[in-house]
């Protein structure tokens, strides 16, 4: 069985955030880092080259595949801010309706800039995602 490609690294989170080229994306990333720290109470850790994770969990699927993943986090990508809410957004319709301009993937929330969304609703989504994840898997704080 293939190993997970995205794993925790020892890259310094603050150095990574300060190196984000676009000034608005960098400022938004610093705001998100502060928000995730406040909401989770955990320290961030880099996962792979661009994902900033807060907490982790170990999963084992019915297929037998298992691994570790960040519990929640984000990545300040060139095209957008990508937020990771594990295992996904399937039950968050009411919150997403109140969020503002965004797109979703299976476990990703895409935002162009924080000015497009309601930050209080975003905090609610992160909390709800962690609560949902905690009903499925044991979360390890970081």
Secondary structure by P-SEA (a helix, b strand, c coil): ccccccccccccaaaaaaacccaaaaaaaaaaaaaaaaaccbbbbbccccbbbcbbbbbbcccccccccccccccccccbbbbbcccccccaaaaaaacccccccccbbbbcccccccaaaaaaaaaaaaaaaaacbbbbcc
